[in-house]
């Protein structure tokens, strides 16, 4: 479950110039969105009691990606901690690449089999095993499961509409301070989502500082113009695209 703050200060800057989060102390500024003047009515986002319904947004995102090919990239706490997910729906191929510093884990799921790079076996390029229909290294292909853990459950507002990559995107954001209840409260959050007209969450930029001083940084980008999964060197003999 994602979290909410018991005491919240919400700052939203409506319009097309972005969210306008500025640096404050050691808090980073959220990546500004591009300047544009699209029609706000072109993209709708679900609402509950005036706020954006994040649960509904994530459910729509998951459903929108369930029947299309895409590439999803997540960066956590810097460029050395990443997840890349490629999905080819037409050929039923999924690849996940996870990096943590110098460690790289790479896996491909296709035709009921999981193939993994055999990084600790010099005599083989890969190892394989039967798939249980789960995807290694990520809780969900679309990223919705991870976003439910990261994002706040309320407080988000639609603050504008921008145009990026030929699409109109709703800008959904929260800038909050306070202390939540439960075992994992937050005291400072700056968070924004860009959502397209099909319900796909195209980008997420989330930053928070917790009461113990822990800083969580999470970024996600989703593209749907990928025609095929890039085949790594170790999987060339599998014959994915022969």
MIBAKOL-288566 format. One line per field, with one value per residue (C-alpha): x, y, z. Coordinates in nm, 2 decimals. Each point is the difference from the previous one (the first is absolute). Example, Ala and Ser with C-alpha at 12.3 -4.5 7.8 and 13.67 -1.06 7.14 Angstrom:
x = 1.23,0.14
y = -0.45,0.34
z = 0.78,-0.07
This chain:
x = 0.00,0.12,0.00,-0.17,0.11,-0.20,0.11,0.04,0.09,-0.10,0.16,-0.12,0.09,-0.26,0.07,0.24,0.33,0.05,-0.02,0.25,0.15,0.30,0.30,-0.03,0.29,0.11,-0.32,0.04,-0.22,-0.24,0.08,-0.20,-0.24,0.02,-0.19,-0.31,-0.36,-0.20,-0.38,-0.05,-0.32,0.20,0.11,-0.22,0.12,-0.22,-0.09,-0.13,-0.13,0.19,0.34,0.14,-0.09,0.35,-0.13,-0.22,0.29,0.22,-0.27,-0.06,0.38,0.03,-0.30,0.12,0.34,-0.15,-0.05,0.29,0.37,0.21,0.32,0.00,0.31,0.03,0.29,0.02,0.25,0.21,0.11,0.17,-0.33,-0.23,-0.26,-0.08,-0.30,-0.07,-0.32,-0.08,-0.37,-0.01,0.27,-0.05,0.35,0.09,0.35,0.10,0.34,0.09,0.31,0.14,0.33,0.23,-0.24,-0.23,-0.28,-0.16,-0.29,-0.23,-0.34,-0.15,-0.20,-0.03,0.38,0.21,0.35,0.26,0.35,0.25,0.24,0.15,0.05,0.28,-0.11,-0.35,-0.15,-0.34,-0.19,-0.37,-0.29,-0.38,-0.19,-0.27,-0.15,0.17,0.26,0.34,0.12,-0.32,-0.34,-0.19,0.07,-0.18,0.15,-0.34,0.09,0.32,-0.17,-0.26,0.28,0.17,-0.27,-0.23,-0.35,-0.16,0.09,0.07,-0.15,-0.01,0.21,0.02,0.02,0.31,0.08,0.30,0.08,-0.30,-0.24,-0.20,0.09,-0.17,0.24,-0.09,0.20,0.03,0.25,-0.06,0.16,-0.12,0.01,-0.21,-0.10,0.11,0.34,0.11,-0.09,0.14,0.08,0.06,-0.12,0.04,-0.17,-0.14,-0.15,-0.07,-0.30,-0.12,-0.35,0.01,0.08,0.37,0.22,0.28,0.22,0.04,0.24,-0.02,0.22,-0.06,0.19,-0.12,0.02,0.32,0.17,-0.02,-0.04,-0.20,0.04,-0.20,-0.04,-0.19,-0.04,-0.23,0.02,-0.23,0.17,0.24,-0.05,0.21,0.19,0.38,0.17,0.32,0.31,-0.04,-0.35,0.09,-0.01,-0.35,-0.14,-0.26,-0.05,0.09
y = 0.00,0.35,0.26,0.32,0.29,0.09,0.37,0.13,0.33,-0.02,0.23,-0.01,0.24,-0.04,0.08,-0.12,0.11,-0.31,-0.07,0.26,-0.19,0.19,-0.12,0.04,-0.10,-0.35,-0.08,-0.02,0.17,-0.22,-0.02,0.27,-0.09,0.16,0.32,-0.06,0.11,-0.31,-0.04,-0.11,-0.18,-0.25,-0.20,-0.10,-0.14,-0.17,0.20,-0.07,0.29,0.25,-0.18,-0.23,-0.36,-0.16,-0.35,0.05,0.16,-0.30,-0.25,0.18,0.00,-0.37,-0.07,0.22,-0.18,-0.35,-0.03,0.21,-0.02,0.25,0.09,0.11,0.14,0.06,0.19,-0.02,0.20,0.08,-0.14,-0.31,-0.15,-0.06,-0.24,-0.03,-0.20,-0.07,-0.17,-0.13,-0.10,-0.13,-0.26,-0.04,0.10,0.18,0.11,0.15,0.15,0.11,0.19,0.07,0.16,-0.24,-0.29,-0.07,-0.26,-0.07,-0.23,-0.08,-0.17,-0.17,-0.31,-0.12,0.03,0.24,0.06,0.17,0.12,-0.25,0.26,-0.25,-0.28,0.05,-0.31,0.13,0.32,-0.07,-0.23,-0.08,-0.13,-0.04,0.32,0.03,0.30,0.25,0.25,0.00,0.31,0.21,-0.04,0.08,0.07,0.33,0.13,0.06,-0.22,0.19,0.34,-0.11,-0.04,0.33,0.26,0.16,-0.12,0.34,0.37,0.00,0.27,0.06,0.31,0.04,-0.16,-0.02,-0.14,-0.24,-0.25,0.10,-0.08,0.21,-0.09,0.08,0.13,-0.15,0.12,0.04,0.20,-0.10,0.03,-0.17,-0.32,-0.31,-0.28,-0.36,-0.16,0.19,0.37,0.28,0.36,0.15,-0.11,0.15,-0.21,0.03,-0.23,0.06,-0.19,-0.04,-0.02,-0.39,-0.01,-0.08,0.16,0.12,0.14,0.01,0.22,-0.07,0.12,-0.03,0.04,-0.22,0.07,-0.20,0.21,-0.27,0.16,-0.19,0.10,-0.18,0.08,-0.19,0.04,-0.20,-0.01,-0.20,0.04,-0.29,-0.26,-0.28,-0.10,0.07,-0.33,0.00,-0.18,-0.29,-0.08,0.00,-0.38,-0.02,0.12,0.23,0.18,-0.26
z = 0.00,-0.07,0.28,0.10,0.22,0.31,-0.03,-0.35,-0.16,-0.37,-0.25,-0.36,-0.28,-0.27,-0.36,-0.27,0.14,0.21,0.37,0.11,0.30,0.10,0.20,0.38,0.21,-0.10,-0.19,-0.38,-0.25,-0.19,-0.37,-0.17,-0.28,-0.34,-0.08,-0.21,-0.04,-0.08,0.05,0.36,-0.09,-0.22,0.31,0.29,0.33,0.26,0.30,0.35,0.21,-0.20,0.02,-0.27,0.07,-0.01,0.04,-0.31,-0.19,0.07,-0.09,-0.33,-0.07,0.07,-0.23,-0.28,-0.01,0.02,-0.38,-0.14,-0.04,0.20,0.17,0.37,0.17,0.37,0.17,0.38,0.21,-0.30,-0.34,0.16,0.12,-0.30,-0.13,-0.37,-0.12,-0.37,-0.10,-0.35,0.01,-0.36,0.06,0.38,0.10,0.32,0.10,0.33,0.07,0.35,0.10,0.35,-0.03,-0.19,0.03,-0.30,0.01,-0.34,-0.07,-0.29,0.03,-0.31,-0.10,0.36,0.07,0.20,-0.14,0.22,-0.08,0.15,0.14,0.25,-0.25,-0.26,-0.20,-0.07,-0.13,0.17,0.22,-0.04,0.21,-0.03,0.05,0.27,-0.19,0.22,-0.13,0.18,0.19,-0.02,0.18,-0.32,-0.36,-0.01,0.32,0.16,0.30,0.07,-0.04,0.26,0.25,-0.09,-0.06,0.26,0.01,-0.01,-0.03,-0.37,-0.22,-0.37,-0.05,-0.38,-0.34,-0.22,-0.34,-0.03,-0.27,-0.20,0.29,0.24,0.36,0.32,0.27,0.34,0.30,0.38,0.20,0.36,0.34,0.32,0.19,-0.08,0.22,-0.01,-0.03,-0.31,0.03,-0.21,0.09,-0.34,-0.35,-0.34,-0.26,-0.35,-0.27,-0.37,-0.12,-0.36,-0.14,-0.01,0.37,-0.03,0.26,-0.23,0.27,0.37,0.20,0.37,0.29,0.37,0.33,0.29,0.37,0.05,-0.27,-0.27,-0.34,-0.27,-0.37,-0.26,-0.38,-0.26,-0.38,-0.22,-0.38,-0.23,-0.34,0.06,-0.28,0.15,0.31,-0.04,0.01,0.22,-0.11,0.24,-0.15,-0.37,-0.02,0.14,-0.33,0.12,-0.33,-0.26
